[in-house]
Amino acid sequence: MANPKQLDELRRKTQAIIRGEASAADNPRSARRLCPTSPTGEAVAGREEFASTPRQQRGRGKSAHRSSAPLPEGISVEDTGRKSRTVRLMRISCESCGWERTVPKPVVQAIHWPYQVDAPALDEALEGAFGRAALLRVQTLASTREYGRAEMSRRLMAEGFGEESVNAALERAEQYGWIDDGRYARVFVSNKRAAGWGEARIARELRFRGVSESVIDDALAGGEDGVSRAELELERARQQLSRHPVHGDGARAKLFRRLISKGYSSSIASQAVHDYLEQQE
């Protein structure tokens, strides 16, 4: 247990920290927690300076900048109140040089602010931020589900990223294995076959999503050894009919239309309906 002298000394240091008069030597752990560092790496002393940093401004309104790095003098970041797809748009402006841009919020968080604040330097910093933010956005989206390159590109463009930064991010993402059109097509084919889709509908949907014909053919070709694609397609069509049986007048036409709507070819649909009705007799 501490003696009265030690308790007095601890109380004195605590009060000094609260007043902003303590140094790092008095309480290094508290000093590191309370005092941020400047861009040069030097500790910023006192609570007034700390209160003016972006981290301390959290919760003070929509215009507060949420990045952990302090803004250069004359730079302001405001929430526009608008969204590009799911990403909030922020307005960056420079009071001294009249520079202003509206960009997605992830780009603002990825900016490495220049020491010399002028329009060319800000444009260069913003260009690098777009590339970093786009790559991080690809990584985030690819961690939720499979994406094809074209689908990912459309998603990022809709969120406000430029074509150049998107293409660069997608090139690196393919190198890292985050996105792969072949893997994406195989997963899509497997899921839609399980849902009862025919090959024609699956191929049409993949084309719409920007997947090349060669990749589509390779994905559809994957199946059981020694069994043709036509035989597999016919078996899936029969299973589809057995799940939702139809009886009575007009059953043949109803069953045929069901398979056609699922994307089966007319020849496969006719054969499957014939086999199904013959089995029911």
GUGU-901602 format. One record per residue (C-alpha): residue number from 1; residue in one letter; z, x, y. Coordinates in nm, 2 decimals, decimal comma. Example, Ala and Ser with C-alpha at 12.3 -4.5 7.8 and 13.67 -1.06 7.14 Angstrom:
<gukol: 1; baza: A; c3: 0,78; c1: 1,23; c2: -0,45>
<gukol: 2; baza: S; c3: 0,71; c1: 1,37; c2: -0,11>
***
This chain:
<gukol: 1; baza: M; c3: 0,00; c1: 0,00; c2: 0,00>
<gukol: 2; baza: A; c3: -0,09; c1: 0,13; c2: 0,35>
<gukol: 3; baza: N; c3: 0,19; c1: 0,23; c2: 0,58>
<gukol: 4; baza: P; c3: 0,23; c1: 0,08; c2: 0,93>
<gukol: 5; baza: K; c3: 0,06; c1: 0,38; c2: 1,09>
<gukol: 6; baza: Q; c3: -0,25; c1: 0,34; c2: 0,87>
<gukol: 7; baza: L; c3: -0,25; c1: -0,03; c2: 0,94>
<gukol: 8; baza: D; c3: -0,24; c1: 0,03; c2: 1,32>
<gukol: 9; baza: E; c3: -0,53; c1: 0,28; c2: 1,29>
<gukol: 10; baza: L; c3: -0,74; c1: 0,04; c2: 1,09>
<gukol: 11; baza: R; c3: -0,67; c1: -0,24; c2: 1,34>
<gukol: 12; baza: R; c3: -0,77; c1: -0,01; c2: 1,63>
<gukol: 13; baza: K; c3: -1,10; c1: 0,08; c2: 1,46>
<gukol: 14; baza: T; c3: -1,17; c1: -0,29; c2: 1,38>
<gukol: 15; baza: Q; c3: -1,12; c1: -0,39; c2: 1,74>
<gukol: 16; baza: A; c3: -1,35; c1: -0,10; c2: 1,86>
<gukol: 17; baza: I; c3: -1,62; c1: -0,22; c2: 1,62>
<gukol: 18; baza: I; c3: -1,60; c1: -0,58; c2: 1,76>
<gukol: 19; baza: R; c3: -1,63; c1: -0,45; c2: 2,12>
<gukol: 20; baza: G; c3: -1,93; c1: -0,23; c2: 2,02>
<gukol: 21; baza: E; c3: -1,74; c1: 0,09; c2: 2,11>
<gukol: 22; baza: A; c3: -1,71; c1: 0,23; c2: 1,76>
<gukol: 23; baza: S; c3: -1,92; c1: 0,52; c2: 1,64>
<gukol: 24; baza: A; c3: -2,07; c1: 0,58; c2: 1,29>
<gukol: 25; baza: A; c3: -1,80; c1: 0,84; c2: 1,23>
<gukol: 26; baza: D; c3: -1,52; c1: 0,58; c2: 1,27>
<gukol: 27; baza: N; c3: -1,66; c1: 0,35; c2: 1,00>
<gukol: 28; baza: P; c3: -2,00; c1: 0,46; c2: 0,86>
<gukol: 29; baza: R; c3: -2,05; c1: 0,16; c2: 0,64>
<gukol: 30; baza: S; c3: -1,99; c1: -0,09; c2: 0,92>
<gukol: 31; baza: A; c3: -2,19; c1: 0,11; c2: 1,17>
<gukol: 32; baza: R; c3: -2,49; c1: 0,11; c2: 0,94>
<gukol: 33; baza: R; c3: -2,46; c1: -0,26; c2: 0,89>
<gukol: 34; baza: L; c3: -2,41; c1: -0,35; c2: 1,26>
<gukol: 35; baza: C; c3: -2,64; c1: -0,10; c2: 1,43>
<gukol: 36; baza: P; c3: -3,01; c1: -0,11; c2: 1,37>
<gukol: 37; baza: T; c3: -3,24; c1: 0,19; c2: 1,40>
<gukol: 38; baza: S; c3: -3,50; c1: 0,24; c2: 1,66>
<gukol: 39; baza: P; c3: -3,87; c1: 0,33; c2: 1,58>
<gukol: 40; baza: T; c3: -3,77; c1: 0,70; c2: 1,62>
<gukol: 41; baza: G; c3: -3,50; c1: 0,67; c2: 1,35>
<gukol: 42; baza: E; c3: -3,20; c1: 0,69; c2: 1,60>
<gukol: 43; baza: A; c3: -2,91; c1: 0,45; c2: 1,57>
<gukol: 44; baza: V; c3: -2,90; c1: 0,18; c2: 1,84>
<gukol: 45; baza: A; c3: -2,54; c1: 0,15; c2: 1,95>
<gukol: 46; baza: G; c3: -2,37; c1: -0,17; c2: 2,08>
<gukol: 47; baza: R; c3: -2,40; c1: -0,54; c2: 2,00>
<gukol: 48; baza: E; c3: -2,62; c1: -0,62; c2: 2,30>
<gukol: 49; baza: E; c3: -2,91; c1: -0,41; c2: 2,17>
<gukol: 50; baza: F; c3: -2,86; c1: -0,55; c2: 1,82>
<gukol: 51; baza: A; c3: -2,87; c1: -0,91; c2: 1,94>
<gukol: 52; baza: S; c3: -3,21; c1: -0,85; c2: 2,09>
<gukol: 53; baza: T; c3: -3,37; c1: -0,74; c2: 1,76>
<gukol: 54; baza: P; c3: -3,59; c1: -0,99; c2: 1,57>
<gukol: 55; baza: R; c3: -3,34; c1: -1,00; c2: 1,27>
<gukol: 56; baza: Q; c3: -3,07; c1: -1,13; c2: 1,51>
<gukol: 57; baza: Q; c3: -3,31; c1: -1,39; c2: 1,65>
<gukol: 58; baza: R; c3: -3,34; c1: -1,59; c2: 1,32>
<gukol: 59; baza: G; c3: -3,27; c1: -1,95; c2: 1,37>
<gukol: 60; baza: R; c3: -3,32; c1: -1,95; c2: 1,75>
<gukol: 61; baza: G; c3: -3,63; c1: -2,17; c2: 1,75>
<gukol: 62; baza: K; c3: -3,99; c1: -2,17; c2: 1,63>
<gukol: 63; baza: S; c3: -4,09; c1: -1,89; c2: 1,87>
<gukol: 64; baza: A; c3: -3,86; c1: -1,63; c2: 1,72>
<gukol: 65; baza: H; c3: -4,05; c1: -1,35; c2: 1,54>
<gukol: 66; baza: R; c3: -3,92; c1: -1,32; c2: 1,18>
<gukol: 67; baza: S; c3: -4,03; c1: -0,96; c2: 1,10>
<gukol: 68; baza: S; c3: -3,76; c1: -0,70; c2: 1,04>
<gukol: 69; baza: A; c3: -3,93; c1: -0,45; c2: 1,27>
<gukol: 70; baza: P; c3: -3,86; c1: -0,48; c2: 1,65>
<gukol: 71; baza: L; c3: -4,15; c1: -0,58; c2: 1,86>
<gukol: 72; baza: P; c3: -4,30; c1: -0,34; c2: 2,12>
<gukol: 73; baza: E; c3: -4,22; c1: -0,41; c2: 2,48>
<gukol: 74; baza: G; c3: -4,46; c1: -0,67; c2: 2,62>
<gukol: 75; baza: I; c3: -4,55; c1: -0,82; c2: 2,28>
<gukol: 76; baza: S; c3: -4,46; c1: -1,17; c2: 2,19>
<gukol: 77; baza: V; c3: -4,51; c1: -1,37; c2: 1,87>
<gukol: 78; baza: E; c3: -4,50; c1: -1,75; c2: 1,87>
<gukol: 79; baza: D; c3: -4,54; c1: -2,02; c2: 1,61>
<gukol: 80; baza: T; c3: -4,84; c1: -2,23; c2: 1,69>
<gukol: 81; baza: G; c3: -4,71; c1: -2,53; c2: 1,49>
<gukol: 82; baza: R; c3: -5,04; c1: -2,54; c2: 1,29>
<gukol: 83; baza: K; c3: -5,12; c1: -2,44; c2: 0,94>
<gukol: 84; baza: S; c3: -5,43; c1: -2,30; c2: 0,77>
<gukol: 85; baza: R; c3: -5,41; c1: -2,45; c2: 0,43>
<gukol: 86; baza: T; c3: -5,05; c1: -2,36; c2: 0,32>
<gukol: 87; baza: V; c3: -5,00; c1: -2,07; c2: 0,56>
<gukol: 88; baza: R; c3: -4,85; c1: -2,11; c2: 0,91>
<gukol: 89; baza: L; c3: -5,05; c1: -1,97; c2: 1,20>
<gukol: 90; baza: M; c3: -4,88; c1: -1,74; c2: 1,46>
<gukol: 91; baza: R; c3: -5,00; c1: -1,64; c2: 1,81>
<gukol: 92; baza: I; c3: -4,96; c1: -1,27; c2: 1,91>
<gukol: 93; baza: S; c3: -5,00; c1: -1,19; c2: 2,28>
<gukol: 94; baza: C; c3: -4,96; c1: -0,88; c2: 2,49>
<gukol: 95; baza: E; c3: -4,85; c1: -0,95; c2: 2,85>
<gukol: 96; baza: S; c3: -4,96; c1: -0,61; c2: 2,99>
<gukol: 97; baza: C; c3: -5,32; c1: -0,60; c2: 2,85>
<gukol: 98; baza: G; c3: -5,40; c1: -0,97; c2: 2,81>
<gukol: 99; baza: W; c3: -5,47; c1: -0,93; c2: 2,44>
<gukol: 100; baza: E; c3: -5,41; c1: -1,24; c2: 2,23>
<gukol: 101; baza: R; c3: -5,49; c1: -1,34; c2: 1,86>
<gukol: 102; baza: T; c3: -5,40; c1: -1,62; c2: 1,63>
<gukol: 103; baza: V; c3: -5,34; c1: -1,50; c2: 1,27>
<gukol: 104; baza: P; c3: -5,17; c1: -1,62; c2: 0,95>
<gukol: 105; baza: K; c3: -4,80; c1: -1,55; c2: 0,93>
<gukol: 106; baza: P; c3: -4,83; c1: -1,30; c2: 0,64>
<gukol: 107; baza: V; c3: -5,05; c1: -1,09; c2: 0,87>
<gukol: 108; baza: V; c3: -4,78; c1: -1,07; c2: 1,14>
<gukol: 109; baza: Q; c3: -4,53; c1: -0,96; c2: 0,89>
<gukol: 110; baza: A; c3: -4,76; c1: -0,68; c2: 0,77>
<gukol: 111; baza: I; c3: -4,83; c1: -0,53; c2: 1,11>
<gukol: 112; baza: H; c3: -4,73; c1: -0,17; c2: 1,17>
<gukol: 113; baza: W; c3: -4,69; c1: -0,19; c2: 1,55>
<gukol: 114; baza: P; c3: -4,85; c1: 0,10; c2: 1,74>
<gukol: 115; baza: Y; c3: -4,64; c1: 0,31; c2: 1,98>
<gukol: 116; baza: Q; c3: -4,91; c1: 0,29; c2: 2,25>
<gukol: 117; baza: V; c3: -4,96; c1: -0,08; c2: 2,32>
<gukol: 118; baza: D; c3: -5,32; c1: -0,16; c2: 2,43>
<gukol: 119; baza: A; c3: -5,60; c1: -0,37; c2: 2,31>
<gukol: 120; baza: P; c3: -5,78; c1: -0,11; c2: 2,09>
<gukol: 121; baza: A; c3: -5,45; c1: 0,00; c2: 1,93>
<gukol: 122; baza: L; c3: -5,35; c1: -0,36; c2: 1,86>
<gukol: 123; baza: D; c3: -5,69; c1: -0,44; c2: 1,71>
<gukol: 124; baza: E; c3: -5,66; c1: -0,14; c2: 1,48>
<gukol: 125; baza: A; c3: -5,31; c1: -0,24; c2: 1,38>
<gukol: 126; baza: L; c3: -5,42; c1: -0,60; c2: 1,31>
<gukol: 127; baza: E; c3: -5,71; c1: -0,48; c2: 1,10>
<gukol: 128; baza: G; c3: -5,48; c1: -0,29; c2: 0,87>
<gukol: 129; baza: A; c3: -5,23; c1: -0,57; c2: 0,86>
<gukol: 130; baza: F; c3: -5,50; c1: -0,81; c2: 0,74>
<gukol: 131; baza: G; c3: -5,59; c1: -0,58; c2: 0,45>
<gukol: 132; baza: R; c3: -5,22; c1: -0,54; c2: 0,34>
<gukol: 133; baza: A; c3: -5,14; c1: -0,91; c2: 0,38>
<gukol: 134; baza: A; c3: -5,46; c1: -1,02; c2: 0,19>
<gukol: 135; baza: L; c3: -5,37; c1: -0,79; c2: -0,10>
<gukol: 136; baza: L; c3: -5,01; c1: -0,92; c2: -0,11>
<gukol: 137; baza: R; c3: -5,14; c1: -1,28; c2: -0,10>
<gukol: 138; baza: V; c3: -5,37; c1: -1,21; c2: -0,39>
<gukol: 139; baza: Q; c3: -5,08; c1: -1,07; c2: -0,59>
<gukol: 140; baza: T; c3: -4,86; c1: -1,37; c2: -0,51>
<gukol: 141; baza: L; c3: -5,12; c1: -1,63; c2: -0,61>
<gukol: 142; baza: A; c3: -5,23; c1: -1,44; c2: -0,92>
<gukol: 143; baza: S; c3: -4,87; c1: -1,44; c2: -1,04>
<gukol: 144; baza: T; c3: -4,87; c1: -1,82; c2: -1,06>
<gukol: 145; baza: R; c3: -5,19; c1: -1,88; c2: -1,26>
<gukol: 146; baza: E; c3: -5,53; c1: -1,74; c2: -1,35>
<gukol: 147; baza: Y; c3: -5,78; c1: -1,72; c2: -1,06>
<gukol: 148; baza: G; c3: -6,15; c1: -1,63; c2: -1,06>
<gukol: 149; baza: R; c3: -6,28; c1: -1,40; c2: -0,79>
<gukol: 150; baza: A; c3: -6,48; c1: -1,67; c2: -0,61>
<gukol: 151; baza: E; c3: -6,20; c1: -1,92; c2: -0,63>
<gukol: 152; baza: M; c3: -5,95; c1: -1,66; c2: -0,49>
<gukol: 153; baza: S; c3: -6,19; c1: -1,57; c2: -0,22>
<gukol: 154; baza: R; c3: -6,23; c1: -1,93; c2: -0,10>
<gukol: 155; baza: R; c3: -5,85; c1: -1,97; c2: -0,11>
<gukol: 156; baza: L; c3: -5,79; c1: -1,67; c2: 0,12>
<gukol: 157; baza: M; c3: -6,07; c1: -1,76; c2: 0,35>
<gukol: 158; baza: A; c3: -5,93; c1: -2,11; c2: 0,39>
<gukol: 159; baza: E; c3: -5,59; c1: -1,95; c2: 0,48>
<gukol: 160; baza: G; c3: -5,74; c1: -1,76; c2: 0,77>
<gukol: 161; baza: F; c3: -5,82; c1: -1,42; c2: 0,62>
<gukol: 162; baza: G; c3: -6,14; c1: -1,25; c2: 0,72>
<gukol: 163; baza: E; c3: -6,43; c1: -1,18; c2: 0,48>
<gukol: 164; baza: E; c3: -6,40; c1: -0,80; c2: 0,50>
<gukol: 165; baza: S; c3: -6,03; c1: -0,80; c2: 0,43>
<gukol: 166; baza: V; c3: -6,07; c1: -1,05; c2: 0,15>
<gukol: 167; baza: N; c3: -6,34; c1: -0,85; c2: -0,02>
<gukol: 168; baza: A; c3: -6,15; c1: -0,53; c2: 0,00>
<gukol: 169; baza: A; c3: -5,84; c1: -0,70; c2: -0,14>
<gukol: 170; baza: L; c3: -6,03; c1: -0,85; c2: -0,43>
<gukol: 171; baza: E; c3: -6,19; c1: -0,52; c2: -0,52>
<gukol: 172; baza: R; c3: -5,84; c1: -0,36; c2: -0,55>
<gukol: 173; baza: A; c3: -5,70; c1: -0,67; c2: -0,73>
<gukol: 174; baza: E; c3: -5,98; c1: -0,64; c2: -1,00>
<gukol: 175; baza: Q; c3: -5,89; c1: -0,27; c2: -1,04>
<gukol: 176; baza: Y; c3: -5,53; c1: -0,36; c2: -1,09>
<gukol: 177; baza: G; c3: -5,62; c1: -0,64; c2: -1,34>
<gukol: 178; baza: W; c3: -5,46; c1: -0,91; c2: -1,12>
<gukol: 179; baza: I; c3: -5,79; c1: -1,12; c2: -1,14>
<gukol: 180; baza: D; c3: -6,06; c1: -1,11; c2: -1,40>
<gukol: 181; baza: D; c3: -6,34; c1: -1,36; c2: -1,43>
<gukol: 182; baza: G; c3: -6,37; c1: -1,31; c2: -1,81>
<gukol: 183; baza: R; c3: -6,00; c1: -1,38; c2: -1,87>
<gukol: 184; baza: Y; c3: -6,01; c1: -1,67; c2: -1,62>
<gukol: 185; baza: A; c3: -6,30; c1: -1,83; c2: -1,80>
<gukol: 186; baza: R; c3: -6,15; c1: -1,79; c2: -2,15>
<gukol: 187; baza: V; c3: -5,83; c1: -1,95; c2: -2,04>
<gukol: 188; baza: F; c3: -6,01; c1: -2,23; c2: -1,87>
<gukol: 189; baza: V; c3: -6,23; c1: -2,30; c2: -2,17>
<gukol: 190; baza: S; c3: -5,93; c1: -2,30; c2: -2,40>
<gukol: 191; baza: N; c3: -5,73; c1: -2,55; c2: -2,18>
<gukol: 192; baza: K; c3: -6,02; c1: -2,79; c2: -2,13>
<gukol: 193; baza: R; c3: -6,12; c1: -2,79; c2: -2,50>
<gukol: 194; baza: A; c3: -5,77; c1: -2,89; c2: -2,58>
<gukol: 195; baza: A; c3: -5,80; c1: -3,17; c2: -2,32>
<gukol: 196; baza: G; c3: -6,11; c1: -3,30; c2: -2,50>
<gukol: 197; baza: W; c3: -6,38; c1: -3,17; c2: -2,26>
<gukol: 198; baza: G; c3: -6,73; c1: -3,10; c2: -2,39>
<gukol: 199; baza: E; c3: -6,90; c1: -2,78; c2: -2,34>
<gukol: 200; baza: A; c3: -7,15; c1: -2,92; c2: -2,08>
<gukol: 201; baza: R; c3: -6,87; c1: -3,03; c2: -1,86>
<gukol: 202; baza: I; c3: -6,67; c1: -2,71; c2: -1,90>
<gukol: 203; baza: A; c3: -6,98; c1: -2,50; c2: -1,81>
<gukol: 204; baza: R; c3: -7,06; c1: -2,72; c2: -1,51>
<gukol: 205; baza: E; c3: -6,70; c1: -2,69; c2: -1,38>
<gukol: 206; baza: L; c3: -6,70; c1: -2,31; c2: -1,42>
<gukol: 207; baza: R; c3: -7,03; c1: -2,28; c2: -1,23>
<gukol: 208; baza: F; c3: -6,88; c1: -2,48; c2: -0,95>
<gukol: 209; baza: R; c3: -6,59; c1: -2,24; c2: -0,94>
<gukol: 210; baza: G; c3: -6,82; c1: -1,95; c2: -0,90>
<gukol: 211; baza: V; c3: -6,82; c1: -1,80; c2: -1,25>
<gukol: 212; baza: S; c3: -7,15; c1: -1,63; c2: -1,36>
<gukol: 213; baza: E; c3: -7,36; c1: -1,77; c2: -1,64>
<gukol: 214; baza: S; c3: -7,31; c1: -1,46; c2: -1,86>
<gukol: 215; baza: V; c3: -6,93; c1: -1,49; c2: -1,83>
<gukol: 216; baza: I; c3: -6,95; c1: -1,86; c2: -1,91>
<gukol: 217; baza: D; c3: -7,16; c1: -1,80; c2: -2,22>
<gukol: 218; baza: D; c3: -6,92; c1: -1,53; c2: -2,34>
<gukol: 219; baza: A; c3: -6,62; c1: -1,76; c2: -2,29>
<gukol: 220; baza: L; c3: -6,78; c1: -2,05; c2: -2,47>
<gukol: 221; baza: A; c3: -6,90; c1: -1,83; c2: -2,76>
<gukol: 222; baza: G; c3: -6,54; c1: -1,75; c2: -2,85>
<gukol: 223; baza: G; c3: -6,45; c1: -1,95; c2: -3,16>
<gukol: 224; baza: E; c3: -6,38; c1: -1,93; c2: -3,53>
<gukol: 225; baza: D; c3: -6,57; c1: -1,68; c2: -3,74>
<gukol: 226; baza: G; c3: -6,85; c1: -1,82; c2: -3,94>
<gukol: 227; baza: V; c3: -6,85; c1: -2,16; c2: -3,76>
<gukol: 228; baza: S; c3: -7,13; c1: -2,24; c2: -3,51>
<gukol: 229; baza: R; c3: -7,06; c1: -2,37; c2: -3,16>
<gukol: 230; baza: A; c3: -7,24; c1: -2,69; c2: -3,25>
<gukol: 231; baza: E; c3: -7,01; c1: -2,75; c2: -3,55>
<gukol: 232; baza: L; c3: -6,70; c1: -2,69; c2: -3,35>
<gukol: 233; baza: E; c3: -6,83; c1: -2,92; c2: -3,07>
<gukol: 234; baza: L; c3: -6,90; c1: -3,20; c2: -3,32>
<gukol: 235; baza: E; c3: -6,55; c1: -3,16; c2: -3,47>
<gukol: 236; baza: R; c3: -6,38; c1: -3,18; c2: -3,13>
<gukol: 237; baza: A; c3: -6,59; c1: -3,49; c2: -3,05>
<gukol: 238; baza: R; c3: -6,47; c1: -3,66; c2: -3,37>
<gukol: 239; baza: Q; c3: -6,11; c1: -3,58; c2: -3,29>
<gukol: 240; baza: Q; c3: -6,15; c1: -3,72; c2: -2,95>
<gukol: 241; baza: L; c3: -6,27; c1: -4,05; c2: -3,09>
<gukol: 242; baza: S; c3: -5,99; c1: -4,07; c2: -3,35>
<gukol: 243; baza: R; c3: -5,73; c1: -4,04; c2: -3,07>
<gukol: 244; baza: H; c3: -5,84; c1: -4,35; c2: -2,90>
<gukol: 245; baza: P; c3: -6,00; c1: -4,59; c2: -3,15>
<gukol: 246; baza: V; c3: -6,22; c1: -4,88; c2: -3,03>
<gukol: 247; baza: H; c3: -6,30; c1: -5,18; c2: -3,24>
<gukol: 248; baza: G; c3: -6,51; c1: -5,50; c2: -3,20>
<gukol: 249; baza: D; c3: -6,84; c1: -5,57; c2: -3,04>
<gukol: 250; baza: G; c3: -6,99; c1: -5,30; c2: -2,84>
<gukol: 251; baza: A; c3: -6,77; c1: -5,03; c2: -2,99>
<gukol: 252; baza: R; c3: -7,07; c1: -4,80; c2: -3,05>
<gukol: 253; baza: A; c3: -7,17; c1: -4,81; c2: -2,68>
<gukol: 254; baza: K; c3: -6,81; c1: -4,76; c2: -2,56>
<gukol: 255; baza: L; c3: -6,75; c1: -4,46; c2: -2,78>
<gukol: 256; baza: F; c3: -7,08; c1: -4,30; c2: -2,69>
<gukol: 257; baza: R; c3: -7,01; c1: -4,34; c2: -2,31>
<gukol: 258; baza: R; c3: -6,66; c1: -4,19; c2: -2,36>
<gukol: 259; baza: L; c3: -6,80; c1: -3,88; c2: -2,51>
<gukol: 260; baza: I; c3: -7,08; c1: -3,85; c2: -2,25>
<gukol: 261; baza: S; c3: -6,82; c1: -3,88; c2: -1,97>
<gukol: 262; baza: K; c3: -6,62; c1: -3,60; c2: -2,14>
<gukol: 263; baza: G; c3: -6,92; c1: -3,37; c2: -2,12>
<gukol: 264; baza: Y; c3: -7,05; c1: -3,38; c2: -2,47>
<gukol: 265; baza: S; c3: -7,43; c1: -3,37; c2: -2,52>
<gukol: 266; baza: S; c3: -7,61; c1: -3,69; c2: -2,62>
<gukol: 267; baza: S; c3: -7,70; c1: -3,55; c2: -2,97>
<gukol: 268; baza: I; c3: -7,33; c1: -3,45; c2: -3,04>
<gukol: 269; baza: A; c3: -7,21; c1: -3,78; c2: -2,91>
<gukol: 270; baza: S; c3: -7,45; c1: -3,98; c2: -3,12>
<gukol: 271; baza: Q; c3: -7,36; c1: -3,79; c2: -3,44>
<gukol: 272; baza: A; c3: -6,98; c1: -3,81; c2: -3,37>
<gukol: 273; baza: V; c3: -7,00; c1: -4,19; c2: -3,31>
<gukol: 274; baza: H; c3: -7,21; c1: -4,24; c2: -3,62>
<gukol: 275; baza: D; c3: -6,96; c1: -4,04; c2: -3,84>
<gukol: 276; baza: Y; c3: -6,66; c1: -4,22; c2: -3,68>
<gukol: 277; baza: L; c3: -6,79; c1: -4,57; c2: -3,74>
<gukol: 278; baza: E; c3: -6,91; c1: -4,49; c2: -4,09>
<gukol: 279; baza: Q; c3: -6,56; c1: -4,36; c2: -4,17>
<gukol: 280; baza: Q; c3: -6,41; c1: -4,69; c2: -4,04>
<gukol: 281; baza: E; c3: -6,62; c1: -4,91; c2: -4,26>
***
